[in-house]
Amino acid sequence: MRKYDGQVPDNDIFSDILDEIENGEDIDEMFITTDDIINMILVEYYIFKTPVEEICQDWDLTEKELYDLLKANPITPEELEELRKYYYEE
């Protein structure tokens, strides 16, 4: 799985998302990291081909924030295949 080592353009976005997840009803015992969130967004964008507007709405991002995240986290074809396998197996 990919690790990003602080490449996220605005960590406050992910801090807010993690806070929402921690306060959610369905995710009491699940530990989700910033890397997991970035990977989920990358999967939605590159693999599921989810429309930008929907990703932004689902993750409470602006289009600029989404594109900044994608630019800050380039993905190779090999990494994309690894993500595809990981998320289709879960």
DSSP file (Angstrom, degrees, kcal/mol; ACC not computed):
  #  RESIDUE AA STRUCTURE BP1 BP2  ACC     N-H-->O    O-->H-N    N-H-->O    O-->H-N    TCO  KAPPA ALPHA  PHI   PSI    X-CA   Y-CA   Z-CA
    1    1 A M              0   0    0      0, 0.0     2,-0.1     0, 0.0    35,-0.1   0.000 360.0 360.0 360.0 148.2    0.0    0.0    0.0
    2    2 A R        -     0   0    0     77,-0.1     2,-0.4    33,-0.1    37,-0.1  -0.425 360.0-160.4 -74.7 145.0    1.2    3.5   -0.7
    3    3 A K        -     0   0    0     -2,-0.1    -1,-0.0     1,-0.1     0, 0.0  -0.975   1.9-162.1-122.2 141.3    2.6    5.7    2.0
    4    4 A Y    >   -     0   0    0     -2,-0.4     3,-1.0    69,-0.0    -1,-0.1   0.583  13.3-148.3-109.0 -11.6    2.8    9.4    1.4
    5    5 A D  T 3  S-     0   0    0      1,-0.3    -2,-0.0     2,-0.1     0, 0.0   0.872  75.5 -44.0  47.3  51.7    5.2   10.8    4.0
    6    6 A G  T 3  S+     0   0    0      1,-0.1    -1,-0.3     5,-0.0     5,-0.1   0.705  96.9 133.2  74.6  20.6    3.6   14.2    4.4
    7    7 A Q    <   +     0   0    0     -3,-1.0    -2,-0.1     3,-0.0    -1,-0.1   0.509  33.9 117.2 -81.6  -3.1    2.9   14.9    0.7
    8    8 A V        -     0   0    0      1,-0.1     3,-0.4    65,-0.0    61,-0.1  -0.476  63.3-142.8 -68.4 129.8   -0.7   16.0    1.4
    9    9 A P  S    S+     0   0    0      0, 0.0     2,-0.3     0, 0.0    -1,-0.1   0.826  89.6  18.7 -66.1 -31.4   -1.1   19.6    0.4
   10   10 A D    >>  -     0   0    0     55,-0.1     3,-1.3     1,-0.1     4,-0.7  -0.799  61.1-173.9-143.7  96.3   -3.4   20.4    3.4
   11   11 A N  H 3> S+     0   0    0     -3,-0.4     4,-2.3    -2,-0.3     5,-0.2   0.716  80.8  73.3 -65.6 -20.0   -3.4   18.1    6.3
   12   12 A D  H 3> S+     0   0    0      1,-0.2     4,-2.3     2,-0.2    -1,-0.3   0.862  91.2  57.8 -61.7 -34.5   -6.3   19.9    7.9
   13   13 A I  H <> S+     0   0    0     -3,-1.3     4,-1.9     1,-0.2    -1,-0.2   0.940 111.2  40.9 -58.3 -47.8   -8.7   18.4    5.3
   14   14 A F  H  X S+     0   0    0     -4,-0.7     4,-2.8     2,-0.2    -2,-0.2   0.813 110.2  57.5 -75.1 -30.5   -7.7   14.9    6.4
   15   15 A S  H  X S+     0   0    0     -4,-2.3     4,-2.3     2,-0.2    -1,-0.2   0.922 108.3  47.8 -62.7 -43.3   -7.7   15.8   10.0
   16   16 A D  H  X S+     0   0    0     -4,-2.3     4,-2.2     2,-0.2    -2,-0.2   0.912 112.4  48.8 -62.8 -43.4  -11.4   16.9    9.6
   17   17 A I  H  X S+     0   0    0     -4,-1.9     4,-2.5     2,-0.2    -2,-0.2   0.923 111.0  49.8 -64.0 -44.2  -12.2   13.7    7.7
   18   18 A L  H  X S+     0   0    0     -4,-2.8     4,-2.8     1,-0.2    -1,-0.2   0.896 109.1  52.6 -62.0 -39.3  -10.6   11.5   10.4
   19   19 A D  H  X S+     0   0    0     -4,-2.3     4,-1.6     2,-0.2    -1,-0.2   0.921 110.1  48.1 -61.0 -43.5  -12.5   13.4   13.1
   20   20 A E  H  < S+     0   0    0     -4,-2.2     4,-0.4     2,-0.2    -2,-0.2   0.910 112.6  48.6 -62.7 -42.2  -15.7   12.7   11.3
   21   21 A I  H >< S+     0   0    0     -4,-2.5     3,-1.3     1,-0.2     6,-0.3   0.921 109.4  52.1 -64.3 -44.0  -14.8    9.0   10.9
   22   22 A E  H 3< S+     0   0    0     -4,-2.8    -1,-0.2     1,-0.3    -2,-0.2   0.825 112.0  46.8 -63.4 -30.4  -13.9    8.7   14.5
   23   23 A N  T 3< S+     0   0    0     -4,-1.6    -1,-0.3    -5,-0.2    -2,-0.2   0.461  92.9 110.0 -89.4  -1.5  -17.2   10.1   15.6
   24   24 A G    <   -     0   0    0     -3,-1.3     3,-0.1    -4,-0.4    -3,-0.1  -0.276  69.4-132.3 -74.6 160.5  -19.2    7.9   13.1
   25   25 A E  S    S+     0   0    0      1,-0.2     3,-0.5     2,-0.1    -1,-0.1   0.826  99.2  48.8 -81.0 -33.5  -21.4    5.1   14.2
   26   26 A D  S    S+     0   0    0      1,-0.2     3,-0.2     2,-0.1    -1,-0.2   0.531 104.6  56.2 -88.9  -6.7  -20.2    2.4   11.8
   27   27 A I        +     0   0    0     -6,-0.3     3,-0.3     1,-0.2    -1,-0.2  -0.171  59.2 132.6-122.9  40.0  -16.4    2.7   12.3
   28   28 A D  S    S+     0   0    0     -3,-0.5    -1,-0.2     1,-0.2    -2,-0.1   0.891  84.0  26.0 -60.3 -43.1  -16.0    2.2   16.1
   29   29 A E  S    S+     0   0    0     -3,-0.2     2,-0.4     2,-0.0    -1,-0.2   0.431  97.7 103.4-104.9   0.2  -13.1   -0.3   15.9
   30   30 A M        -     0   0    0     -3,-0.3     2,-0.6    -8,-0.0    -3,-0.0  -0.678  57.5-150.3 -88.3 135.1  -11.6    0.6   12.5
   31   31 A F        -     0   0    0     -2,-0.4     2,-0.5     2,-0.0    -3,-0.0  -0.919  16.7-174.2-105.1 117.2   -8.3    2.5   12.5
   32   32 A I        -     0   0    0     -2,-0.6     2,-0.2   -14,-0.1   -10,-0.1  -0.942   4.5-161.1-116.2 129.2   -8.1    4.7    9.4
   33   33 A T     >  -     0   0    0     -2,-0.5     4,-1.9     1,-0.1     5,-0.1  -0.512  36.1-104.5-100.5 170.6   -4.9    6.7    8.6
   34   34 A T  H  > S+     0   0    0      1,-0.2     4,-2.6     2,-0.2     5,-0.2   0.880 123.3  56.9 -59.4 -38.6   -4.4    9.6    6.3
   35   35 A D  H  > S+     0   0    0      1,-0.2     4,-2.6     2,-0.2    -1,-0.2   0.903 104.7  51.6 -59.7 -41.4   -2.7    7.2    3.8
   36   36 A D  H  > S+     0   0    0      2,-0.2     4,-2.5     1,-0.2    -1,-0.2   0.913 110.0  48.9 -61.7 -42.7   -5.9    5.1    3.8
   37   37 A I  H  X S+     0   0    0     -4,-1.9     4,-2.3     2,-0.2    -2,-0.2   0.932 111.6  48.5 -64.4 -45.6   -8.0    8.2    3.0
   38   38 A I  H  X S+     0   0    0     -4,-2.6     4,-2.7     1,-0.2    -2,-0.2   0.931 111.9  50.1 -60.0 -45.1   -5.7    9.3    0.2
   39   39 A N  H  X S+     0   0    0     -4,-2.6     4,-2.6     1,-0.2    -1,-0.2   0.902 109.0  51.7 -60.6 -41.3   -5.8    5.7   -1.2
   40   40 A M  H  X S+     0   0    0     -4,-2.5     4,-2.3     2,-0.2    -1,-0.2   0.905 111.5  47.0 -62.7 -40.7   -9.6    5.7   -1.1
   41   41 A I  H  X S+     0   0    0     -4,-2.3     4,-2.4     2,-0.2    -2,-0.2   0.915 111.7  50.6 -67.2 -42.5   -9.8    9.0   -3.0
   42   42 A L  H  X>S+     0   0    0     -4,-2.7     4,-3.1     2,-0.2     5,-0.6   0.904 110.6  50.2 -60.8 -41.3   -7.2    7.7   -5.6
   43   43 A V  I  X>S+     0   0    0     -4,-2.6     5,-2.7     1,-0.2     4,-1.6   0.928 110.6  49.0 -62.9 -45.5   -9.3    4.6   -6.0
   44   44 A E  I  <5S+     0   0    0     -4,-2.3     6,-2.9     3,-0.2    -2,-0.2   0.918 119.2  38.9 -59.9 -42.5  -12.5    6.5   -6.5
   45   45 A Y  I  <5S+     0   0    0     -4,-2.4    -2,-0.2     4,-0.2    -3,-0.2   0.957 128.8  25.4 -74.7 -52.2  -10.8    8.8   -9.1
   46   46 A Y  I  <5S+     0   0    0     -4,-3.1    -3,-0.2    -5,-0.2    -2,-0.2   0.839 132.7  27.1 -87.5 -34.9   -8.6    6.5  -11.1
   47   47 A I  I  <<S+     0   0    0     -4,-1.6    -3,-0.2    -5,-0.6    -4,-0.1   0.905 129.0  33.8 -97.4 -51.6  -10.2    3.1  -10.7
   48   48 A F  S   <S-     0   0    0     -5,-2.7    -4,-0.2     2,-0.0    -3,-0.2   0.643  92.7-139.6 -80.6 -13.2  -13.9    3.6  -10.1
   49   49 A K        -     0   0    0     -6,-0.4    -4,-0.2     1,-0.2    -3,-0.1   0.857  31.6-177.7  56.6  37.6  -13.9    6.8  -12.4
   50   50 A T        -     0   0    0     -6,-2.9    -1,-0.2    -7,-0.2     5,-0.1  -0.450  35.0 -99.0 -65.5 136.1  -16.2    8.5   -9.9
   51   51 A P     >  -     0   0    0      0, 0.0     4,-2.3     0, 0.0     3,-0.4  -0.266  27.0-121.6 -58.5 144.0  -17.1   12.0  -11.2
   52   52 A V  H  > S+     0   0    0      1,-0.2     4,-2.8     2,-0.2     5,-0.2   0.890 112.0  55.2 -53.4 -44.7  -15.0   14.8   -9.6
   53   53 A E  H  > S+     0   0    0      1,-0.2     4,-2.1     2,-0.2    -1,-0.2   0.888 108.8  47.9 -59.1 -40.0  -18.2   16.5   -8.3
   54   54 A E  H  > S+     0   0    0     -3,-0.4     4,-3.0     2,-0.2    -1,-0.2   0.905 111.3  49.4 -69.3 -42.0  -19.2   13.4   -6.5
   55   55 A I  H  X S+     0   0    0     -4,-2.3     4,-2.5     2,-0.2    -2,-0.2   0.938 111.8  49.6 -60.7 -46.3  -15.8   12.8   -5.0
   56   56 A C  H  X>S+     0   0    0     -4,-2.8     5,-2.4     1,-0.2     4,-0.7   0.909 113.9  45.3 -60.2 -42.9  -15.7   16.4   -3.8
   57   57 A Q  H ><5S+     0   0    0     -4,-2.1     3,-0.6    -5,-0.2    -2,-0.2   0.934 113.8  48.8 -66.5 -46.0  -19.1   16.0   -2.2
   58   58 A D  H 3<5S+     0   0    0     -4,-3.0    -2,-0.2     1,-0.2    -1,-0.2   0.864 122.4  33.2 -62.6 -37.1  -18.4   12.7   -0.6
   59   59 A W  H 3<5S-     0   0    0     -4,-2.5    -1,-0.2    -5,-0.2    -2,-0.2   0.324 107.7-118.6-104.7   6.8  -15.1   13.8    0.9
   60   60 A D  T <<5 +     0   0    0     -4,-0.7     2,-0.3    -3,-0.6    -3,-0.2   0.934  66.7 139.7  54.9  51.2  -16.1   17.5    1.6
   61   61 A L      < -     0   0    0     -5,-2.4    -1,-0.2    -6,-0.2     2,-0.2  -0.849  52.6-124.7-118.2 154.8  -13.4   18.8   -0.7
   62   62 A T     >  -     0   0    0     -2,-0.3     4,-2.2     1,-0.1     5,-0.2  -0.567  34.5-109.1 -85.4 164.8  -13.3   21.6   -3.3
   63   63 A E  H  > S+     0   0    0      1,-0.2     4,-2.8     2,-0.2     5,-0.2   0.904 121.6  53.2 -61.1 -39.3  -12.3   20.7   -6.8
   64   64 A K  H  > S+     0   0    0      1,-0.2     4,-2.7     2,-0.2    -1,-0.2   0.921 108.0  49.7 -62.0 -43.5   -9.0   22.6   -6.2
   65   65 A E  H  > S+     0   0    0      2,-0.2     4,-2.2     1,-0.2    -1,-0.2   0.907 111.8  49.0 -61.8 -41.1   -8.3   20.6   -3.1
   66   66 A L  H  X S+     0   0    0     -4,-2.2     4,-2.5     2,-0.2    -2,-0.2   0.949 113.3  45.3 -63.1 -48.7   -9.0   17.4   -5.0
   67   67 A Y  H  X S+     0   0    0     -4,-2.8     4,-2.4     1,-0.2    -2,-0.2   0.862 111.7  53.1 -65.8 -34.3   -6.7   18.3   -7.9
   68   68 A D  H  X S+     0   0    0     -4,-2.7     4,-2.3    -5,-0.2    -1,-0.2   0.907 109.9  49.0 -63.1 -41.1   -4.0   19.5   -5.4
   69   69 A L  H  X S+     0   0    0     -4,-2.2     4,-0.9     2,-0.2    -2,-0.2   0.923 112.2  47.5 -63.5 -45.0   -4.2   16.1   -3.7
   70   70 A L  H  < S+     0   0    0     -4,-2.5     3,-0.4     1,-0.2    -2,-0.2   0.896 113.6  48.1 -63.8 -40.2   -4.0   14.3   -7.0
   71   71 A K  H  < S+     0   0    0     -4,-2.4    -1,-0.2     1,-0.2    -2,-0.2   0.880 111.3  50.0 -68.0 -37.8   -1.0   16.4   -8.1
   72   72 A A  H  < S+     0   0    0     -4,-2.3    -1,-0.2     1,-0.3    -2,-0.2   0.647 115.4  45.4 -74.9 -14.5    0.8   15.9   -4.8
   73   73 A N  S  < S-     0   0    0     -4,-0.9    -1,-0.3    -3,-0.4    -2,-0.1  -0.531  75.9-175.4-130.5  65.8    0.3   12.2   -5.0
   74   74 A P        -     0   0    0      0, 0.0     2,-0.4     0, 0.0    -3,-0.1  -0.291  13.9-147.9 -61.7 149.9    1.2   11.0   -8.5
   75   75 A I        -     0   0    0     -5,-0.1    -2,-0.0   -33,-0.0    -5,-0.0  -0.974   1.2-141.5-128.1 133.2    0.6    7.3   -9.0
   76   76 A T     >  -     0   0    0     -2,-0.4     4,-2.6     1,-0.1     5,-0.2  -0.455  31.3-108.9 -84.2 162.0    2.5    4.9  -11.3
   77   77 A P  H  > S+     0   0    0      0, 0.0     4,-2.1     0, 0.0     5,-0.1   0.871 121.5  53.0 -57.4 -36.0    0.7    2.2  -13.3
   78   78 A E  H  > S+     0   0    0      2,-0.2     4,-2.1     1,-0.2     5,-0.1   0.919 110.0  46.3 -66.2 -43.6    2.2   -0.4  -10.9
   79   79 A E  H  > S+     0   0    0      2,-0.2     4,-2.5     1,-0.2    -1,-0.2   0.883 110.6  53.8 -65.8 -38.1    0.9    1.4   -7.8
   80   80 A L  H  X S+     0   0    0     -4,-2.6     4,-2.5     1,-0.2    -2,-0.2   0.907 108.8  48.8 -61.8 -42.0   -2.5    1.8   -9.5
   81   81 A E  H  X S+     0   0    0     -4,-2.1     4,-2.5     2,-0.2    -2,-0.2   0.891 109.8  52.2 -65.3 -39.3   -2.6   -2.0  -10.1
   82   82 A E  H  X S+     0   0    0     -4,-2.1     4,-2.4     2,-0.2    -2,-0.2   0.922 111.3  46.8 -62.1 -44.2   -1.7   -2.6   -6.5
   83   83 A L  H  X S+     0   0    0     -4,-2.5     4,-2.8     2,-0.2     5,-0.3   0.915 110.4  53.2 -62.7 -43.0   -4.5   -0.4   -5.3
   84   84 A R  H  X S+     0   0    0     -4,-2.5     4,-2.0     1,-0.2     5,-0.2   0.938 111.8  44.8 -58.1 -48.7   -6.9   -2.1   -7.7
   85   85 A K  H  X S+     0   0    0     -4,-2.5     4,-1.6     1,-0.2    -1,-0.2   0.924 113.7  50.5 -62.0 -45.0   -6.1   -5.5   -6.3
   86   86 A Y  H  X S+     0   0    0     -4,-2.4     4,-1.0     1,-0.2    -2,-0.2   0.928 114.9  41.1 -60.9 -47.5   -6.2   -4.4   -2.7
   87   87 A Y  H  < S+     0   0    0     -4,-2.8    -1,-0.2     1,-0.2    -2,-0.2   0.770 114.2  51.0 -78.9 -24.8   -9.6   -2.7   -3.0
   88   88 A Y  H  < S+     0   0    0     -4,-2.0    -1,-0.2    -5,-0.3    -2,-0.2   0.744 109.3  52.2 -80.4 -22.4  -11.2   -5.4   -5.1
   89   89 A E  H  <        0   0    0     -4,-1.6    -2,-0.2    -5,-0.2    -1,-0.2   0.727 360.0 360.0 -82.2 -22.3  -10.1   -8.1   -2.7
   90   90 A E     <        0   0    0     -4,-1.0    -1,-0.2    -5,-0.2    -2,-0.1   0.462 360.0 360.0 -83.2 360.0  -11.6   -6.3    0.3
